[in-house]
Amino acid sequence: MESGPGIFAGLVFCLFGGGLLAWTATRARQRRPVAHGVSPVASAAVAGLASMIFLVLGAWCFTRL
């Protein structure tokens, strides 16, 4: 019963991080802006970094089970 919240949190972090990474890669590959009003390189870098942080947090949640 105690592992339920850890599984849920890990799954949410991994799904959000994976979705953000896929969306960022798709937008960058199409040469479309990732965020409006910001440098394309900077916005893609920040979004990529954030997605990697979420994926690492998800993996960390799964290792704590």
mmCIF file of the N, C-alpha and C atoms, coordinates in Angstrom:
data_MODEL
# 
_entry.id   MODEL 
# 
loop_
_atom_site.group_PDB 
_atom_site.id 
_atom_site.type_symbol 
_atom_site.label_atom_id 
_atom_site.label_alt_id 
_atom_site.label_comp_id 
_atom_site.label_asym_id 
_atom_site.label_entity_id 
_atom_site.label_seq_id 
_atom_site.pdbx_PDB_ins_code 
_atom_site.Cartn_x 
_atom_site.Cartn_y 
_atom_site.Cartn_z 
_atom_site.occupancy 
_atom_site.B_iso_or_equiv 
_atom_site.pdbx_formal_charge 
_atom_site.auth_seq_id 
_atom_site.auth_comp_id 
_atom_site.auth_asym_id 
_atom_site.auth_atom_id 
_atom_site.pdbx_PDB_model_num 
ATOM 1   N N  . MET A 1 1  ? 0.811  -1.192 0.000   1.00 0.00 ? 1  MET A N  1 
ATOM 2   C CA . MET A 1 1  ? 0.000  0.000  0.000   1.00 0.00 ? 1  MET A CA 1 
ATOM 3   C C  . MET A 1 1  ? 0.859  1.263  0.000   1.00 0.00 ? 1  MET A C  1 
ATOM 4   N N  . GLU A 1 2  ? 2.042  1.207  0.592   1.00 0.00 ? 2  GLU A N  1 
ATOM 5   C CA . GLU A 1 2  ? 2.888  2.395  0.668   1.00 0.00 ? 2  GLU A CA 1 
ATOM 6   C C  . GLU A 1 2  ? 3.560  2.716  -0.663  1.00 0.00 ? 2  GLU A C  1 
ATOM 7   N N  . SER A 1 3  ? 3.652  1.774  -1.567  1.00 0.00 ? 3  SER A N  1 
ATOM 8   C CA . SER A 1 3  ? 4.324  2.029  -2.827  1.00 0.00 ? 3  SER A CA 1 
ATOM 9   C C  . SER A 1 3  ? 3.402  2.680  -3.855  1.00 0.00 ? 3  SER A C  1 
ATOM 10  N N  . GLY A 1 4  ? 2.117  2.735  -3.597  1.00 0.00 ? 4  GLY A N  1 
ATOM 11  C CA . GLY A 1 4  ? 1.160  3.320  -4.533  1.00 0.00 ? 4  GLY A CA 1 
ATOM 12  C C  . GLY A 1 4  ? 1.451  4.768  -4.894  1.00 0.00 ? 4  GLY A C  1 
ATOM 13  N N  . PRO A 1 5  ? 1.651  5.652  -3.904  1.00 0.00 ? 5  PRO A N  1 
ATOM 14  C CA . PRO A 1 5  ? 1.964  7.038  -4.243  1.00 0.00 ? 5  PRO A CA 1 
ATOM 15  C C  . PRO A 1 5  ? 3.294  7.193  -4.986  1.00 0.00 ? 5  PRO A C  1 
ATOM 16  N N  . GLY A 1 6  ? 4.274  6.361  -4.671  1.00 0.00 ? 6  GLY A N  1 
ATOM 17  C CA . GLY A 1 6  ? 5.556  6.421  -5.374  1.00 0.00 ? 6  GLY A CA 1 
ATOM 18  C C  . GLY A 1 6  ? 5.421  6.013  -6.828  1.00 0.00 ? 6  GLY A C  1 
ATOM 19  N N  . ILE A 1 7  ? 4.626  4.998  -7.079  1.00 0.00 ? 7  ILE A N  1 
ATOM 20  C CA . ILE A 1 7  ? 4.389  4.560  -8.457  1.00 0.00 ? 7  ILE A CA 1 
ATOM 21  C C  . ILE A 1 7  ? 3.642  5.644  -9.225  1.00 0.00 ? 7  ILE A C  1 
ATOM 22  N N  . PHE A 1 8  ? 2.624  6.222  -8.587  1.00 0.00 ? 8  PHE A N  1 
ATOM 23  C CA . PHE A 1 8  ? 1.853  7.282  -9.239  1.00 0.00 ? 8  PHE A CA 1 
ATOM 24  C C  . PHE A 1 8  ? 2.728  8.490  -9.553  1.00 0.00 ? 8  PHE A C  1 
ATOM 25  N N  . ALA A 1 9  ? 3.523  8.934  -8.591  1.00 0.00 ? 9  ALA A N  1 
ATOM 26  C CA . ALA A 1 9  ? 4.390  10.101 -8.811  1.00 0.00 ? 9  ALA A CA 1 
ATOM 27  C C  . ALA A 1 9  ? 5.433  9.806  -9.890  1.00 0.00 ? 9  ALA A C  1 
ATOM 28  N N  . GLY A 1 10 ? 6.039  8.632  -9.852  1.00 0.00 ? 10 GLY A N  1 
ATOM 29  C CA . GLY A 1 10 ? 7.021  8.272  -10.867 1.00 0.00 ? 10 GLY A CA 1 
ATOM 30  C C  . GLY A 1 10 ? 6.406  8.222  -12.249 1.00 0.00 ? 10 GLY A C  1 
ATOM 31  N N  . LEU A 1 11 ? 5.212  7.680  -12.355 1.00 0.00 ? 11 LEU A N  1 
ATOM 32  C CA . LEU A 1 11 ? 4.531  7.594  -13.637 1.00 0.00 ? 11 LEU A CA 1 
ATOM 33  C C  . LEU A 1 11 ? 4.181  8.982  -14.171 1.00 0.00 ? 11 LEU A C  1 
ATOM 34  N N  . VAL A 1 12 ? 3.690  9.857  -13.301 1.00 0.00 ? 12 VAL A N  1 
ATOM 35  C CA . VAL A 1 12 ? 3.340  11.209 -13.728 1.00 0.00 ? 12 VAL A CA 1 
ATOM 36  C C  . VAL A 1 12 ? 4.586  11.970 -14.180 1.00 0.00 ? 12 VAL A C  1 
ATOM 37  N N  . PHE A 1 13 ? 5.654  11.902 -13.414 1.00 0.00 ? 13 PHE A N  1 
ATOM 38  C CA . PHE A 1 13 ? 6.894  12.579 -13.804 1.00 0.00 ? 13 PHE A CA 1 
ATOM 39  C C  . PHE A 1 13 ? 7.421  12.060 -15.137 1.00 0.00 ? 13 PHE A C  1 
ATOM 40  N N  . CYS A 1 14 ? 7.427  10.739 -15.308 1.00 0.00 ? 14 CYS A N  1 
ATOM 41  C CA . CYS A 1 14 ? 7.946  10.163 -16.559 1.00 0.00 ? 14 CYS A CA 1 
ATOM 42  C C  . CYS A 1 14 ? 7.065  10.497 -17.753 1.00 0.00 ? 14 CYS A C  1 
ATOM 43  N N  . LEU A 1 15 ? 5.763  10.450 -17.590 1.00 0.00 ? 15 LEU A N  1 
ATOM 44  C CA . LEU A 1 15 ? 4.869  10.782 -18.698 1.00 0.00 ? 15 LEU A CA 1 
ATOM 45  C C  . LEU A 1 15 ? 4.996  12.254 -19.092 1.00 0.00 ? 15 LEU A C  1 
ATOM 46  N N  . PHE A 1 16 ? 5.043  13.141 -18.102 1.00 0.00 ? 16 PHE A N  1 
ATOM 47  C CA . PHE A 1 16 ? 5.172  14.564 -18.413 1.00 0.00 ? 16 PHE A CA 1 
ATOM 48  C C  . PHE A 1 16 ? 6.523  14.857 -19.038 1.00 0.00 ? 16 PHE A C  1 
ATOM 49  N N  . GLY A 1 17 ? 7.591  14.306 -18.486 1.00 0.00 ? 17 GLY A N  1 
ATOM 50  C CA . GLY A 1 17 ? 8.923  14.532 -19.037 1.00 0.00 ? 17 GLY A CA 1 
ATOM 51  C C  . GLY A 1 17 ? 9.066  13.973 -20.445 1.00 0.00 ? 17 GLY A C  1 
ATOM 52  N N  . GLY A 1 18 ? 8.530  12.789 -20.678 1.00 0.00 ? 18 GLY A N  1 
ATOM 53  C CA . GLY A 1 18 ? 8.586  12.195 -22.012 1.00 0.00 ? 18 GLY A CA 1 
ATOM 54  C C  . GLY A 1 18 ? 7.753  12.973 -23.022 1.00 0.00 ? 18 GLY A C  1 
ATOM 55  N N  . GLY A 1 19 ? 6.578  13.415 -22.599 1.00 0.00 ? 19 GLY A N  1 
ATOM 56  C CA . GLY A 1 19 ? 5.733  14.218 -23.483 1.00 0.00 ? 19 GLY A CA 1 
ATOM 57  C C  . GLY A 1 19 ? 6.365  15.555 -23.820 1.00 0.00 ? 19 GLY A C  1 
ATOM 58  N N  . LEU A 1 20 ? 6.952  16.196 -22.824 1.00 0.00 ? 20 LEU A N  1 
ATOM 59  C CA . LEU A 1 20 ? 7.610  17.485 -23.056 1.00 0.00 ? 20 LEU A CA 1 
ATOM 60  C C  . LEU A 1 20 ? 8.826  17.321 -23.962 1.00 0.00 ? 20 LEU A C  1 
ATOM 61  N N  . LEU A 1 21 ? 9.580  16.260 -23.768 1.00 0.00 ? 21 LEU A N  1 
ATOM 62  C CA . LEU A 1 21 ? 10.744 16.007 -24.616 1.00 0.00 ? 21 LEU A CA 1 
ATOM 63  C C  . LEU A 1 21 ? 10.323 15.723 -26.059 1.00 0.00 ? 21 LEU A C  1 
ATOM 64  N N  . ALA A 1 22 ? 9.278  14.930 -26.245 1.00 0.00 ? 22 ALA A N  1 
ATOM 65  C CA . ALA A 1 22 ? 8.795  14.628 -27.597 1.00 0.00 ? 22 ALA A CA 1 
ATOM 66  C C  . ALA A 1 22 ? 8.263  15.882 -28.275 1.00 0.00 ? 22 ALA A C  1 
ATOM 67  N N  . TRP A 1 23 ? 7.517  16.702 -27.534 1.00 0.00 ? 23 TRP A N  1 
ATOM 68  C CA . TRP A 1 23 ? 6.964  17.929 -28.097 1.00 0.00 ? 23 TRP A CA 1 
ATOM 69  C C  . TRP A 1 23 ? 8.077  18.904 -28.473 1.00 0.00 ? 23 TRP A C  1 
ATOM 70  N N  . THR A 1 24 ? 9.060  19.049 -27.607 1.00 0.00 ? 24 THR A N  1 
ATOM 71  C CA . THR A 1 24 ? 10.177 19.952 -27.876 1.00 0.00 ? 24 THR A CA 1 
ATOM 72  C C  . THR A 1 24 ? 10.971 19.484 -29.090 1.00 0.00 ? 24 THR A C  1 
ATOM 73  N N  . ALA A 1 25 ? 11.236 18.193 -29.177 1.00 0.00 ? 25 ALA A N  1 
ATOM 74  C CA . ALA A 1 25 ? 11.992 17.656 -30.315 1.00 0.00 ? 25 ALA A CA 1 
ATOM 75  C C  . ALA A 1 25 ? 11.217 17.840 -31.613 1.00 0.00 ? 25 ALA A C  1 
ATOM 76  N N  . THR A 1 26 ? 9.909  17.636 -31.568 1.00 0.00 ? 26 THR A N  1 
ATOM 77  C CA . THR A 1 26 ? 9.091  17.805 -32.770 1.00 0.00 ? 26 THR A CA 1 
ATOM 78  C C  . THR A 1 26 ? 9.084  19.256 -33.224 1.00 0.00 ? 26 THR A C  1 
ATOM 79  N N  . ARG A 1 27 ? 8.905  20.171 -32.282 1.00 0.00 ? 27 ARG A N  1 
ATOM 80  C CA . ARG A 1 27 ? 8.886  21.595 -32.635 1.00 0.00 ? 27 ARG A CA 1 
ATOM 81  C C  . ARG A 1 27 ? 10.249 22.045 -33.159 1.00 0.00 ? 27 ARG A C  1 
ATOM 82  N N  . ALA A 1 28 ? 11.321 21.577 -32.555 1.00 0.00 ? 28 ALA A N  1 
ATOM 83  C CA . ALA A 1 28 ? 12.661 21.967 -32.996 1.00 0.00 ? 28 ALA A CA 1 
ATOM 84  C C  . ALA A 1 28 ? 12.978 21.382 -34.370 1.00 0.00 ? 28 ALA A C  1 
ATOM 85  N N  . ARG A 1 29 ? 12.546 20.148 -34.617 1.00 0.00 ? 29 ARG A N  1 
ATOM 86  C CA . ARG A 1 29 ? 12.793 19.522 -35.914 1.00 0.00 ? 29 ARG A CA 1 
ATOM 87  C C  . ARG A 1 29 ? 12.043 20.237 -37.032 1.00 0.00 ? 29 ARG A C  1 
ATOM 88  N N  . GLN A 1 30 ? 10.861 20.762 -36.725 1.00 0.00 ? 30 GLN A N  1 
ATOM 89  C CA . GLN A 1 30 ? 10.072 21.496 -37.717 1.00 0.00 ? 30 GLN A CA 1 
ATOM 90  C C  . GLN A 1 30 ? 10.484 22.957 -37.819 1.00 0.00 ? 30 GLN A C  1 
ATOM 91  N N  . ARG A 1 31 ? 11.473 23.345 -37.032 1.00 0.00 ? 31 ARG A N  1 
ATOM 92  C CA . ARG A 1 31 ? 11.955 24.726 -36.966 1.00 0.00 ? 31 ARG A CA 1 
ATOM 93  C C  . ARG A 1 31 ? 10.842 25.710 -36.605 1.00 0.00 ? 31 ARG A C  1 
ATOM 94  N N  . ARG A 1 32 ? 9.993  25.288 -35.686 1.00 0.00 ? 32 ARG A N  1 
ATOM 95  C CA . ARG A 1 32 ? 8.924  26.129 -35.166 1.00 0.00 ? 32 ARG A CA 1 
ATOM 96  C C  . ARG A 1 32 ? 9.300  26.540 -33.747 1.00 0.00 ? 32 ARG A C  1 
ATOM 97  N N  . PRO A 1 33 ? 8.785  27.660 -33.264 1.00 0.00 ? 33 PRO A N  1 
ATOM 98  C CA . PRO A 1 33 ? 9.172  28.114 -31.922 1.00 0.00 ? 33 PRO A CA 1 
ATOM 99  C C  . PRO A 1 33 ? 8.651  27.185 -30.827 1.00 0.00 ? 33 PRO A C  1 
ATOM 100 N N  . VAL A 1 34 ? 9.473  26.974 -29.828 1.00 0.00 ? 34 VAL A N  1 
ATOM 101 C CA . VAL A 1 34 ? 9.061  26.182 -28.670 1.00 0.00 ? 34 VAL A CA 1 
ATOM 102 C C  . VAL A 1 34 ? 8.284  27.062 -27.704 1.00 0.00 ? 34 VAL A C  1 
ATOM 103 N N  . ALA A 1 35 ? 8.693  28.313 -27.562 1.00 0.00 ? 35 ALA A N  1 
ATOM 104 C CA . ALA A 1 35 ? 7.993  29.303 -26.739 1.00 0.00 ? 35 ALA A CA 1 
ATOM 105 C C  . ALA A 1 35 ? 7.971  30.618 -27.504 1.00 0.00 ? 35 ALA A C  1 
ATOM 106 N N  . HIS A 1 36 ? 6.867  31.307 -27.457 1.00 0.00 ? 36 HIS A N  1 
ATOM 107 C CA . HIS A 1 36 ? 6.738  32.558 -28.189 1.00 0.00 ? 36 HIS A CA 1 
ATOM 108 C C  . HIS A 1 36 ? 7.439  33.700 -27.461 1.00 0.00 ? 36 HIS A C  1 
ATOM 109 N N  . GLY A 1 37 ? 8.146  34.512 -28.217 1.00 0.00 ? 37 GLY A N  1 
ATOM 110 C CA . GLY A 1 37 ? 8.801  35.675 -27.654 1.00 0.00 ? 37 GLY A CA 1 
ATOM 111 C C  . GLY A 1 37 ? 10.149 35.397 -27.012 1.00 0.00 ? 37 GLY A C  1 
ATOM 112 N N  . VAL A 1 38 ? 10.682 34.205 -27.204 1.00 0.00 ? 38 VAL A N  1 
ATOM 113 C CA . VAL A 1 38 ? 11.958 33.821 -26.605 1.00 0.00 ? 38 VAL A CA 1 
ATOM 114 C C  . VAL A 1 38 ? 12.843 33.289 -27.729 1.00 0.00 ? 38 VAL A C  1 
ATOM 115 N N  . SER A 1 39 ? 14.130 33.384 -27.544 1.00 0.00 ? 39 SER A N  1 
ATOM 116 C CA . SER A 1 39 ? 15.078 32.840 -28.514 1.00 0.00 ? 39 SER A CA 1 
ATOM 117 C C  . SER A 1 39 ? 14.790 31.353 -28.743 1.00 0.00 ? 39 SER A C  1 
ATOM 118 N N  . PRO A 1 40 ? 14.735 30.903 -29.998 1.00 0.00 ? 40 PRO A N  1 
ATOM 119 C CA . PRO A 1 40 ? 14.441 29.482 -30.259 1.00 0.00 ? 40 PRO A CA 1 
ATOM 120 C C  . PRO A 1 40 ? 15.441 28.524 -29.624 1.00 0.00 ? 40 PRO A C  1 
ATOM 121 N N  . VAL A 1 41 ? 16.699 28.897 -29.629 1.00 0.00 ? 41 VAL A N  1 
ATOM 122 C CA . VAL A 1 41 ? 17.719 28.015 -29.039 1.00 0.00 ? 41 VAL A CA 1 
ATOM 123 C C  . VAL A 1 41 ? 17.561 27.960 -27.524 1.00 0.00 ? 41 VAL A C  1 
ATOM 124 N N  . ALA A 1 42 ? 17.345 29.110 -26.903 1.00 0.00 ? 42 ALA A N  1 
ATOM 125 C CA . ALA A 1 42 ? 17.207 29.149 -25.448 1.00 0.00 ? 42 ALA A CA 1 
ATOM 126 C C  . ALA A 1 42 ? 15.952 28.411 -24.987 1.00 0.00 ? 42 ALA A C  1 
ATOM 127 N N  . SER A 1 43 ? 14.839 28.599 -25.692 1.00 0.00 ? 43 SER A N  1 
ATOM 128 C CA . SER A 1 43 ? 13.601 27.941 -25.271 1.00 0.00 ? 43 SER A CA 1 
ATOM 129 C C  . SER A 1 43 ? 13.692 26.427 -25.458 1.00 0.00 ? 43 SER A C  1 
ATOM 130 N N  . ALA A 1 44 ? 14.321 25.975 -26.534 1.00 0.00 ? 44 ALA A N  1 
ATOM 131 C CA . ALA A 1 44 ? 14.483 24.536 -26.732 1.00 0.00 ? 44 ALA A CA 1 
ATOM 132 C C  . ALA A 1 44 ? 15.421 23.950 -25.674 1.00 0.00 ? 44 ALA A C  1 
ATOM 133 N N  . ALA A 1 45 ? 16.458 24.687 -25.321 1.00 0.00 ? 45 ALA A N  1 
ATOM 134 C CA . ALA A 1 45 ? 17.394 24.201 -24.304 1.00 0.00 ? 45 ALA A CA 1 
ATOM 135 C C  . ALA A 1 45 ? 16.740 24.111 -22.933 1.00 0.00 ? 45 ALA A C  1 
ATOM 136 N N  . VAL A 1 46 ? 15.972 25.126 -22.571 1.00 0.00 ? 46 VAL A N  1 
ATOM 137 C CA . VAL A 1 46 ? 15.311 25.116 -21.259 1.00 0.00 ? 46 VAL A CA 1 
ATOM 138 C C  . VAL A 1 46 ? 14.246 24.023 -21.202 1.00 0.00 ? 46 VAL A C  1 
ATOM 139 N N  . ALA A 1 47 ? 13.473 23.877 -22.271 1.00 0.00 ? 47 ALA A N  1 
ATOM 140 C CA . ALA A 1 47 ? 12.449 22.832 -22.298 1.00 0.00 ? 47 ALA A CA 1 
ATOM 141 C C  . ALA A 1 47 ? 13.091 21.442 -22.272 1.00 0.00 ? 47 ALA A C  1 
ATOM 142 N N  . GLY A 1 48 ? 14.194 21.268 -22.985 1.00 0.00 ? 48 GLY A N  1 
ATOM 143 C CA . GLY A 1 48 ? 14.897 19.990 -22.961 1.00 0.00 ? 48 GLY A CA 1 
ATOM 144 C C  . GLY A 1 48 ? 15.463 19.675 -21.588 1.00 0.00 ? 48 GLY A C  1 
ATOM 145 N N  . LEU A 1 49 ? 16.019 20.681 -20.938 1.00 0.00 ? 49 LEU A N  1 
ATOM 146 C CA . LEU A 1 49 ? 16.552 20.494 -19.589 1.00 0.00 ? 49 LEU A CA 1 
ATOM 147 C C  . LEU A 1 49 ? 15.438 20.156 -18.604 1.00 0.00 ? 49 LEU A C  1 
ATOM 148 N N  . ALA A 1 50 ? 14.322 20.856 -18.710 1.00 0.00 ? 50 ALA A N  1 
ATOM 149 C CA . ALA A 1 50 ? 13.196 20.582 -17.814 1.00 0.00 ? 50 ALA A CA 1 
ATOM 150 C C  . ALA A 1 50 ? 12.660 19.168 -18.019 1.00 0.00 ? 50 ALA A C  1 
ATOM 151 N N  . SER A 1 51 ? 12.570 18.739 -19.269 1.00 0.00 ? 51 SER A N  1 
ATOM 152 C CA . SER A 1 51 ? 12.067 17.390 -19.525 1.00 0.00 ? 51 SER A CA 1 
ATOM 153 C C  . SER A 1 51 ? 13.027 16.337 -18.962 1.00 0.00 ? 51 SER A C  1 
ATOM 154 N N  . MET A 1 52 ? 14.320 16.572 -19.081 1.00 0.00 ? 52 MET A N  1 
ATOM 155 C CA . MET A 1 52 ? 15.285 15.624 -18.526 1.00 0.00 ? 52 MET A CA 1 
ATOM 156 C C  . MET A 1 52 ? 15.204 15.582 -17.000 1.00 0.00 ? 52 MET A C  1 
ATOM 157 N N  . ILE A 1 53 ? 14.978 16.730 -16.376 1.00 0.00 ? 53 ILE A N  1 
ATOM 158 C CA . ILE A 1 53 ? 14.826 16.772 -14.913 1.00 0.00 ? 53 ILE A CA 1 
ATOM 159 C C  . ILE A 1 53 ? 13.608 15.956 -14.497 1.00 0.00 ? 53 ILE A C  1 
ATOM 160 N N  . PHE A 1 54 ? 12.496 16.104 -15.217 1.00 0.00 ? 54 PHE A N  1 
ATOM 161 C CA . PHE A 1 54 ? 11.297 15.341 -14.879 1.00 0.00 ? 54 PHE A CA 1 
ATOM 162 C C  . PHE A 1 54 ? 11.501 13.848 -15.088 1.00 0.00 ? 54 PHE A C  1 
ATOM 163 N N  . LEU A 1 55 ? 12.212 13.462 -16.128 1.00 0.00 ? 55 LEU A N  1 
ATOM 164 C CA . LEU A 1 55 ? 12.487 12.043 -16.344 1.00 0.00 ? 55 LEU A CA 1 
ATOM 165 C C  . LEU A 1 55 ? 13.385 11.475 -15.242 1.00 0.00 ? 55 LEU A C  1 
ATOM 166 N N  . VAL A 1 56 ? 14.356 12.249 -14.804 1.00 0.00 ? 56 VAL A N  1 
ATOM 167 C CA . VAL A 1 56 ? 15.230 11.801 -13.709 1.00 0.00 ? 56 VAL A CA 1 
ATOM 168 C C  . VAL A 1 56 ? 14.438 11.703 -12.401 1.00 0.00 ? 56 VAL A C  1 
ATOM 169 N N  . LEU A 1 57 ? 13.555 12.655 -12.160 1.00 0.00 ? 57 LEU A N  1 
ATOM 170 C CA . LEU A 1 57 ? 12.714 12.586 -10.956 1.00 0.00 ? 57 LEU A CA 1 
ATOM 171 C C  . LEU A 1 57 ? 11.813 11.356 -10.989 1.00 0.00 ? 57 LEU A C  1 
ATOM 172 N N  . GLY A 1 58 ? 11.266 11.052 -12.147 1.00 0.00 ? 58 GLY A N  1 
ATOM 173 C CA . GLY A 1 58 ? 10.441 9.855  -12.274 1.00 0.00 ? 58 GLY A CA 1 
ATOM 174 C C  . GLY A 1 58 ? 11.239 8.596  -12.012 1.00 0.00 ? 58 GLY A C  1 
ATOM 175 N N  . ALA A 1 59 ? 12.434 8.525  -12.569 1.00 0.00 ? 59 ALA A N  1 
ATOM 176 C CA . ALA A 1 59 ? 13.291 7.358  -12.325 1.00 0.00 ? 59 ALA A CA 1 
ATOM 177 C C  . ALA A 1 59 ? 13.666 7.266  -10.850 1.00 0.00 ? 59 ALA A C  1 
ATOM 178 N N  . TRP A 1 60 ? 13.907 8.401  -10.225 1.00 0.00 ? 60 TRP A N  1 
ATOM 179 C CA . TRP A 1 60 ? 14.254 8.398  -8.803  1.00 0.00 ? 60 TRP A CA 1 
ATOM 180 C C  . TRP A 1 60 ? 13.076 7.885  -7.968  1.00 0.00 ? 60 TRP A C  1 
ATOM 181 N N  . CYS A 1 61 ? 11.861 8.289  -8.333  1.00 0.00 ? 61 CYS A N  1 
ATOM 182 C CA . CYS A 1 61 ? 10.686 7.795  -7.609  1.00 0.00 ? 61 CYS A CA 1 
ATOM 183 C C  . CYS A 1 61 ? 10.559 6.277  -7.733  1.00 0.00 ? 61 CYS A C  1 
ATOM 184 N N  . PHE A 1 62 ? 10.860 5.740  -8.923  1.00 0.00 ? 62 PHE A N  1 
ATOM 185 C CA . PHE A 1 62 ? 10.770 4.299  -9.101  1.00 0.00 ? 62 PHE A CA 1 
ATOM 186 C C  . PHE A 1 62 ? 11.859 3.551  -8.347  1.00 0.00 ? 62 PHE A C  1 
ATOM 187 N N  . THR A 1 63 ? 13.016 4.167  -8.150  1.00 0.00 ? 63 THR A N  1 
ATOM 188 C CA . THR A 1 63 ? 14.082 3.481  -7.392  1.00 0.00 ? 63 THR A CA 1 
ATOM 189 C C  . THR A 1 63 ? 13.801 3.488  -5.902  1.00 0.00 ? 63 THR A C  1 
ATOM 190 N N  . ARG A 1 64 ? 12.916 4.343  -5.441  1.00 0.00 ? 64 ARG A N  1 
ATOM 191 C CA . ARG A 1 64 ? 12.606 4.435  -4.000  1.00 0.00 ? 64 ARG A CA 1 
ATOM 192 C C  . ARG A 1 64 ? 11.561 3.428  -3.558  1.00 0.00 ? 64 ARG A C  1 
ATOM 193 N N  . LEU A 1 65 ? 11.067 2.602  -4.464  1.00 0.00 ? 65 LEU A N  1 
ATOM 194 C CA . LEU A 1 65 ? 10.002 1.642  -4.100  1.00 0.00 ? 65 LEU A CA 1 
ATOM 195 C C  . LEU A 1 65 ? 10.509 0.547  -3.243  1.00 0.00 ? 65 LEU A C  1 
# 
